[in-house]
Amino acid sequence: MTQSFRHFCPVARAVEKIGDKWSLLIIRDLLSGPQRFTDLIGSLSNITPKWLTRRLRDLEEAGIVQRNNQSGHRAVWYSLTSAGRDLGPVVEALTVWGFRYAMRPPVPGEVVHPDLMMRGLTFSLNKKNRYPAHKITWNLHFPQATYALSYDNESWLSRRGEEDPNADVSVTTTPETWAALMTAPRTERSRLTRNIQITGSPEKVDEFMKIFGILNTENARG
């Protein structure tokens, strides 16, 4: 774990527990539910098995993560303890701060994980109160997976592996292109839509564009 700051302060003590590289990202992923070691390797992308093993062990010793050996199964599942789940508001606050002050388009070689991107997109839509006047469902097709992003008159929700045959709009793109679009200034978003296939009725596509602050829809319709 992080070396002691030798500073009597709850913030210092908290950082000693969760401030190591990768620790908060492991907690971020486990907030969505129990994960296997291979699941965490996949979502964290650039972590080595050695570092993940070390971080999981440290978080277990801190009482934040627990191992779950299911009877009859060889795989070990990792989940958060009650102390770990109490870090949910911390991760949410970091998400809000990151969207406001730290986001930028992905750089070459940077992994864009579609699950994390869709989770962030859904969070952002709800946080910014971008609520339409009626129910909406959009299908987003990435090479790795398909997601249904919907608004149910109360909040936005994304679901992996689901495709609504009656979706208002269907989008086909890559995670990298979509992430670049979402983080670009509004004046540049219309240009970026040329690399995205967006299909639906003109009215539904226009609505989609307005929600995401895309000024010109002419080049985006499939």
C-alpha positions in Angstrom: 0.0 0.0 0.0 1.0 3.7 -0.2 3.7 4.7 2.3 2.3 6.4 5.3 2.2 10.2 5.1 2.6 10.4 8.8 0.0 13.1 8.8 -3.0 13.0 11.2 -5.9 13.6 8.7 -8.7 11.5 7.4 -7.9 12.4 3.8 -4.3 11.3 4.3 -5.5 8.0 5.8 -7.9 7.4 3.0 -5.3 8.1 0.4 -3.0 5.6 2.2 -5.6 3.0 1.7 -6.8 3.7 -1.9 -4.3 6.1 -3.4 -2.0 3.6 -5.1 -2.0 3.3 -8.9 -4.9 1.2 -10.1 -6.6 0.9 -6.8 -9.4 3.4 -7.5 -9.9 2.0 -10.9 -10.3 -1.5 -9.5 -12.9 -0.1 -7.1 -14.6 1.7 -10.0 -15.0 -1.6 -11.9 -16.2 -3.6 -8.9 -18.9 -1.0 -8.1 -20.8 -2.5 -11.1 -20.7 -5.9 -9.5 -18.5 -8.9 -8.8 -15.7 -9.5 -11.3 -13.3 -12.3 -12.1 -9.5 -11.7 -12.4 -9.8 -12.0 -16.1 -12.7 -9.5 -16.2 -10.6 -6.9 -14.4 -7.6 -7.5 -16.6 -9.8 -6.9 -19.6 -11.4 -3.7 -18.3 -8.2 -2.2 -16.9 -6.3 -3.1 -20.1 -2.8 -1.9 -19.3 -2.4 -3.5 -15.9 -0.1 -6.5 -15.7 -1.3 -9.7 -13.9 1.4 -9.1 -11.3 0.2 -5.6 -10.5 -3.4 -6.6 -10.4 -2.6 -9.5 -8.0 -0.7 -7.1 -5.8 -3.4 -4.4 -5.8 -6.2 -6.9 -5.1 -4.2 -8.3 -2.2 -3.6 -4.8 -0.8 -7.3 -3.9 -1.1 -8.2 -7.2 0.6 -5.9 -6.4 3.5 -7.5 -3.0 3.8 -11.0 -4.5 4.1 -12.2 -3.0 0.8 -12.3 -6.1 -1.5 -13.2 -9.7 -0.7 -12.7 -12.9 -2.6 -15.6 -15.2 -3.3 -14.9 -18.8 -4.1 -18.1 -20.2 -5.5 -18.7 -23.9 -4.8 -18.1 -26.1 -7.8 -16.3 -23.3 -9.7 -12.6 -22.8 -10.2 -12.9 -19.1 -10.9 -12.4 -16.7 -8.0 -14.8 -13.7 -8.0 -13.8 -10.4 -6.4 -16.4 -8.0 -4.9 -16.5 -5.0 -2.7 -17.1 -5.1 1.0 -19.4 -2.6 2.7 -16.4 -0.3 3.1 -15.6 -0.7 -0.6 -19.2 0.1 -1.6 -19.1 3.2 0.6 -16.5 4.5 -1.9 -19.2 4.8 -4.5 -19.8 8.6 -3.9 -16.0 9.1 -4.1 -15.8 7.5 -7.5 -18.9 9.5 -8.6 -17.4 12.7 -7.5 -14.2 11.9 -9.4 -16.3 11.1 -12.4 -18.1 14.5 -12.2 -14.8 16.3 -11.7 -13.1 14.4 -14.6 -15.9 15.2 -17.0 -15.7 18.9 -16.0 -12.0 19.5 -15.9 -10.0 16.5 -17.2 -11.6 15.0 -20.3 -10.0 15.1 -23.7 -10.3 13.1 -26.9 -8.4 9.7 -26.8 -4.8 9.8 -27.9 -3.2 7.2 -30.2 -2.6 3.9 -28.4 -5.0 4.8 -25.6 -7.6 2.0 -24.9 -11.2 3.0 -25.1 -13.3 0.3 -23.4 -16.9 0.4 -24.6 -18.4 -0.6 -21.3 -16.6 2.2 -19.4 -17.5 4.7 -22.2 -21.2 3.8 -22.1 -21.2 3.9 -18.3 -19.7 7.3 -18.4 -22.0 8.5 -21.2 -25.1 7.4 -19.2 -23.8 9.0 -16.1 -23.2 12.3 -17.9 -26.6 12.4 -19.5 -28.3 11.9 -16.2 -26.0 14.3 -14.4 -26.5 17.1 -16.9 -30.3 16.5 -16.9 -30.4 16.0 -20.7 -33.9 14.6 -20.5 -36.2 14.6 -23.6 -39.9 15.0 -23.4 -40.7 11.4 -24.2 -39.2 7.9 -24.1 -36.3 7.2 -26.4 -34.2 4.1 -27.3 -31.0 4.2 -29.4 -28.9 1.2 -30.5 -25.2 1.8 -30.5 -23.1 -0.8 -32.4 -19.4 -1.1 -31.7 -17.2 -3.9 -32.9 -16.9 -5.3 -29.4 -20.6 -5.2 -28.4 -24.0 -3.6 -29.0 -25.7 -1.4 -26.4 -29.2 -0.1 -26.0 -29.2 3.4 -24.6 -32.7 4.4 -23.5 -34.6 7.1 -21.6 -37.7 5.9 -19.7 -39.2 9.2 -18.7 -37.2 9.2 -15.5 -33.5 8.5 -16.3 -31.1 7.2 -18.9 -30.0 3.6 -18.9 -27.6 1.6 -21.0 -27.7 -2.2 -21.4 -24.9 -4.2 -23.0 -25.8 -7.0 -25.4 -29.3 -5.8 -26.1 -30.6 -4.4 -29.4 -34.1 -2.9 -29.6 -35.6 -3.7 -33.0 -37.9 -0.6 -32.5 -35.0 1.8 -31.7 -35.5 5.4 -32.7 -31.9 5.7 -34.0 -29.1 3.2 -34.7 -25.5 4.2 -34.5 -22.5 2.2 -35.9 -19.0 3.3 -35.0 -15.9 2.5 -33.0 -15.4 3.3 -29.3 -12.5 5.6 -30.3 -14.5 7.6 -32.8 -17.5 7.9 -30.4 -15.2 9.0 -27.6 -13.6 11.6 -29.8 -17.1 12.9 -30.7 -18.3 13.1 -27.2 -15.2 15.0 -25.9 -14.8 17.4 -28.9 -15.9 21.0 -28.8 -19.4 21.4 -30.2 -18.1 23.3 -33.2 -16.1 20.2 -34.3 -18.7 17.5 -33.7 -20.5 17.8 -37.0 -17.2 17.1 -38.8 -16.6 14.0 -36.7 -20.0 12.5 -37.5 -18.8 11.8 -41.0 -17.1 8.7 -39.6 -20.2 7.5 -37.9 -23.2 5.8 -39.5 -26.5 7.1 -37.9 -29.8 5.8 -39.2 -33.4 6.7 -38.4 -36.1 9.0 -39.5 -34.9 12.6 -40.1 -36.9 13.8 -37.0 -35.4 11.2 -34.8 -31.9 11.8 -36.1 -32.3 15.5 -35.5 -33.4 14.9 -32.0 -30.4 12.6 -31.4 -28.1 15.3 -32.7 -29.6 18.1 -30.6 -29.2 16.0 -27.4 -25.5 15.6 -28.1 -25.0 19.2 -29.2 -24.1 18.4 -32.8 -24.9 21.5 -34.8 -25.1 20.2 -38.4 -26.9 17.0 -39.1 -26.6 16.9 -42.9 -23.5 14.7 -43.1 -24.5 12.3 -40.4 -27.7 10.7 -41.7 -27.3 7.2 -43.0 
